[in-house]
């Protein structure tokens, strides 16, 4: 995937570490959440269309 290959270093979880608490249940990977937002914007997916697109992409 071209987007991930080019932007992966920008969205490492360590970059976001100071923004999250060390207490409580661990959250989702902030790097992955940021990457999803970038891909959603780049592909012009609405909030409703993005999960369906992710499902089909993962099924290929």
DSSP file (Angstrom, degrees, kcal/mol; ACC not computed):
  #  RESIDUE AA STRUCTURE BP1 BP2  ACC     N-H-->O    O-->H-N    N-H-->O    O-->H-N    TCO  KAPPA ALPHA  PHI   PSI    X-CA   Y-CA   Z-CA
    1    1 A X     >        0   0    0      0, 0.0     4,-2.0     0, 0.0     5,-0.2   0.000 360.0 360.0 360.0 122.1    0.0    0.0    0.0
    2    2 A X  H  >  +     0   0    0      1,-0.2     4,-1.9     2,-0.2     5,-0.2   0.882 360.0  52.2 -64.8 -43.2    1.6    3.2   -1.1
    3    3 A X  H  > S+     0   0    0      1,-0.2     4,-2.3     2,-0.2     5,-0.2   0.939 112.0  45.9 -62.1 -47.2    0.1    5.5    1.5
    4    4 A X  H  > S+     0   0    0      1,-0.2     4,-2.0     2,-0.2    -1,-0.2   0.912 111.1  53.1 -62.6 -42.3    1.2    3.3    4.4
    5    5 A X  H  < S+     0   0    0     -4,-2.0     4,-0.2     1,-0.2    -1,-0.2   0.859 115.9  39.2 -62.8 -35.6    4.7    2.9    3.0
    6    6 A X  H  < S+     0   0    0     -4,-1.9    -1,-0.2    -5,-0.2    -2,-0.2   0.812 127.1  30.6 -84.7 -30.9    5.2    6.7    2.7
    7    7 A X  H >X S+     0   0    0     -4,-2.3     3,-1.2    -5,-0.2     4,-0.9   0.471  86.0 100.5-109.1  -3.2    3.5    7.8    5.9
    8    8 A X  G >< S+     0   0    0     -4,-2.0     3,-0.9     1,-0.3    -1,-0.1   0.864  81.4  54.0 -55.7 -41.5    4.1    5.0    8.3
    9    9 A X  G >4 S+     0   0    0      1,-0.2     3,-0.8    -4,-0.2    -1,-0.3   0.780 103.1  58.4 -65.9 -26.0    7.0    6.7   10.1
   10   10 A X  G <4 S+     0   0    0     -3,-1.2    -1,-0.2     1,-0.2    -2,-0.2   0.756 107.0  47.7 -72.7 -23.7    4.9    9.8   10.7
   11   11 A X  G << S+     0   0    0     -3,-0.9    -1,-0.2    -4,-0.9     2,-0.2  -0.157  72.5 145.3-115.8  38.2    2.3    7.8   12.7
   12   12 A X    X>  -     0   0    0     -3,-0.8     3,-1.5     1,-0.1     4,-0.6  -0.535  57.0-122.4 -73.2 143.5    4.4    5.7   15.1
   13   13 A X  G >4 S+     0   0    0      1,-0.3     3,-1.0    -2,-0.2     4,-0.5   0.802 108.2  66.1 -58.7 -31.0    2.6    5.2   18.4
   14   14 A X  G >4 S+     0   0    0      1,-0.3     3,-0.8     2,-0.2     4,-0.4   0.813  92.2  62.2 -62.4 -29.6    5.6    6.7   20.3
   15   15 A X  G <4 S+     0   0    0     -3,-1.5    -1,-0.3     1,-0.2     3,-0.3   0.837 110.9  38.7 -63.4 -32.2    4.8   10.1   18.7
   16   16 A X  G X< S+     0   0    0     -3,-1.0     3,-1.9    -4,-0.6     4,-0.4   0.395  84.9 105.2 -97.9   0.6    1.4   10.1   20.4
   17   17 A X  G X  S+     0   0    0     -3,-0.8     3,-1.4    -4,-0.5    -1,-0.2   0.839  75.8  55.3 -56.5 -39.7    2.5    8.6   23.7
   18   18 A X  G 3  S+     0   0    0     -4,-0.4    -1,-0.3    -3,-0.3    -2,-0.1   0.660 100.7  61.6 -69.6 -14.3    2.3   11.9   25.6
   19   19 A X  G <  S+     0   0    0     -3,-1.9     2,-0.3     2,-0.1    -1,-0.3   0.534  98.1  67.1 -88.0  -6.8   -1.3   12.4   24.6
   20   20 A X  S <  S-     0   0    0     -3,-1.4     2,-0.1    -4,-0.4     0, 0.0  -0.890  81.2-116.5-121.8 146.8   -2.5    9.2   26.3
   21   21 A X        -     0   0    0     -2,-0.3    -2,-0.1     1,-0.1    -3,-0.0  -0.421   9.3-144.2 -74.6 150.2   -2.9    8.2   29.9
   22   22 A X  S    S+     0   0    0     -2,-0.1     2,-0.2     4,-0.1    -1,-0.1   0.582  79.7  82.1 -88.5 -11.4   -0.9    5.2   31.3
   23   23 A X  S    S+     0   0    0      2,-0.1    -2,-0.1     3,-0.0     2,-0.0  -0.567  81.1  16.3 -90.8 155.6   -3.8    4.3   33.5
   24   24 A X  S    S-     0   0    0     -2,-0.2     2,-0.2     2,-0.0     3,-0.1  -0.222 104.6 -14.7  86.1-171.7   -6.8    2.3   32.5
   25   25 A X  S    S-     0   0    0      1,-0.1     2,-0.1    -2,-0.0    -2,-0.1  -0.430  74.7-107.8 -69.6 136.2   -7.6    0.1   29.6
   26   26 A X        -     0   0    0     -2,-0.2    -1,-0.1     1,-0.1     3,-0.1  -0.385  36.7-142.2 -65.0 141.7   -5.3    0.4   26.6
   27   27 A X        -     0   0    0      1,-0.2     3,-0.1    -2,-0.1    -1,-0.1  -0.212  30.6 -70.4 -91.4-174.5   -6.8    2.1   23.7
   28   28 A X        -     0   0    0      1,-0.1     2,-0.4    -2,-0.1    -1,-0.2  -0.336  68.1 -78.5 -70.5 160.5   -6.5    1.5   20.0
   29   29 A X     >  -     0   0    0      1,-0.2     4,-2.2    -3,-0.1     5,-0.2  -0.474  37.3-152.4 -62.5 118.0   -3.2    2.2   18.3
   30   30 A X  H  > S+     0   0    0     -2,-0.4     4,-2.2     1,-0.2    -1,-0.2   0.844  95.4  56.4 -63.9 -31.5   -3.1    6.0   17.8
   31   31 A X  H  > S+     0   0    0      2,-0.2     4,-2.1     1,-0.2    -1,-0.2   0.907 108.2  46.3 -64.6 -41.4   -0.9    5.6   14.8
   32   32 A X  H  > S+     0   0    0      2,-0.2     4,-2.4     1,-0.2    -2,-0.2   0.894 111.2  52.0 -68.0 -39.6   -3.4    3.3   13.1
   33   33 A X  H  X S+     0   0    0     -4,-2.2     4,-1.8     2,-0.2    -2,-0.2   0.903 110.5  48.4 -63.1 -40.4   -6.3    5.7   13.9
   34   34 A X  H  X S+     0   0    0     -4,-2.2     4,-2.0     1,-0.2    -1,-0.2   0.907 110.6  51.2 -64.7 -41.4   -4.3    8.6   12.4
   35   35 A X  H  X S+     0   0    0     -4,-2.1     4,-2.7     1,-0.2     5,-0.2   0.891 106.7  54.0 -64.4 -39.1   -3.6    6.5    9.3
   36   36 A X  H  X S+     0   0    0     -4,-2.4     4,-2.7     1,-0.2    -1,-0.2   0.907 108.0  50.8 -60.6 -41.1   -7.3    5.6    8.9
   37   37 A X  H  X S+     0   0    0     -4,-1.8     4,-2.1     2,-0.2    -1,-0.2   0.901 110.9  48.3 -63.5 -40.6   -8.1    9.4    8.9
   38   38 A X  H  X S+     0   0    0     -4,-2.0     4,-2.9     2,-0.2    -2,-0.2   0.934 113.7  45.8 -65.4 -46.3   -5.5   10.0    6.3
   39   39 A X  H  X S+     0   0    0     -4,-2.7     4,-2.5     2,-0.2     6,-0.2   0.904 110.8  53.7 -64.3 -40.8   -6.7    7.2    4.0
   40   40 A X  H  <>S+     0   0    0     -4,-2.7     5,-2.4    -5,-0.2     4,-0.4   0.914 113.6  42.8 -59.5 -43.0  -10.3    8.3    4.6
   41   41 A X  H ><5S+     0   0    0     -4,-2.1     3,-0.9     3,-0.2    -2,-0.2   0.931 113.8  50.6 -68.1 -45.8   -9.4   11.8    3.4
   42   42 A X  H 3<5S+     0   0    0     -4,-2.9    -2,-0.2     1,-0.3    -1,-0.2   0.853 116.9  40.2 -63.0 -35.7   -7.3   10.7    0.5
   43   43 A X  T 3<5S-     0   0    0     -4,-2.5    -1,-0.3    -5,-0.2    -2,-0.2   0.439 108.2-125.0 -92.8  -0.6  -10.0    8.3   -0.8
   44   44 A X  T < 5 +     0   0    0     -3,-0.9     2,-0.3    -4,-0.4    -3,-0.2   0.882  49.5 166.4  58.2  42.6  -12.8   10.9   -0.1
   45   45 A X      < -     0   0    0     -5,-2.4    -1,-0.2    -6,-0.2     2,-0.1  -0.699  32.1-131.7 -87.2 138.0  -14.7    8.3    2.0
   46   46 A X     >  -     0   0    0     -2,-0.3     4,-2.0     1,-0.1    -1,-0.0  -0.335  33.0-100.7 -74.5 169.5  -17.6    9.6    4.2
   47   47 A X  H  > S+     0   0    0      1,-0.2     4,-0.6     2,-0.2    -1,-0.1   0.851 125.9  47.1 -60.9 -33.3  -17.7    8.4    7.8
   48   48 A X  H  > S+     0   0    0      1,-0.2     4,-0.6     2,-0.1    -1,-0.2   0.846 113.1  47.1 -76.8 -34.1  -20.3    5.8    6.8
   49   49 A X  H  > S+     0   0    0      1,-0.2     4,-2.3     2,-0.1     5,-0.2   0.776  96.1  74.0 -79.7 -26.5  -18.5    4.6    3.7
   50   50 A X  H  X S+     0   0    0     -4,-2.0     4,-2.4     1,-0.2     5,-0.2   0.900  94.2  48.8 -59.6 -46.5  -15.1    4.1    5.4
   51   51 A X  H  X S+     0   0    0     -4,-0.6     4,-2.0     1,-0.2    -1,-0.2   0.901 112.6  49.2 -62.4 -37.9  -15.9    1.0    7.4
   52   52 A X  H  X S+     0   0    0     -4,-0.6     4,-2.1     2,-0.2    -1,-0.2   0.906 111.5  48.9 -65.7 -40.4  -17.3   -0.7    4.3
   53   53 A X  H  X S+     0   0    0     -4,-2.3     4,-2.5     1,-0.2    -2,-0.2   0.891 110.3  51.4 -65.5 -39.0  -14.3    0.2    2.3
   54   54 A X  H  X S+     0   0    0     -4,-2.4     4,-2.2    -5,-0.2    -1,-0.2   0.885 108.9  51.5 -65.2 -38.1  -12.0   -1.1    5.0
   55   55 A X  H  X S+     0   0    0     -4,-2.0     4,-1.1     2,-0.2    -2,-0.2   0.929 113.0  44.0 -64.3 -45.5  -13.9   -4.4    5.1
   56   56 A X  H  X S+     0   0    0     -4,-2.1     4,-0.7     2,-0.2    -2,-0.2   0.880 112.4  52.4 -69.1 -37.0  -13.6   -4.9    1.4
   57   57 A X  H >< S+     0   0    0     -4,-2.5     3,-0.7     1,-0.2    -1,-0.2   0.905 110.2  48.7 -64.3 -40.9  -10.0   -3.9    1.3
   58   58 A X  H 3< S+     0   0    0     -4,-2.2    -1,-0.2     1,-0.2    -2,-0.2   0.744 106.1  58.4 -70.4 -22.3   -9.2   -6.4    4.0
   59   59 A X  H 3<        0   0    0     -4,-1.1    -1,-0.2     1,-0.2    -2,-0.2   0.646 360.0 360.0 -82.4 -14.9  -11.1   -9.2    2.2
   60   60 A X    <<        0   0    0     -3,-0.7    -1,-0.2    -4,-0.7    -2,-0.1   0.499 360.0 360.0 -72.6 360.0   -8.9   -8.9   -1.0
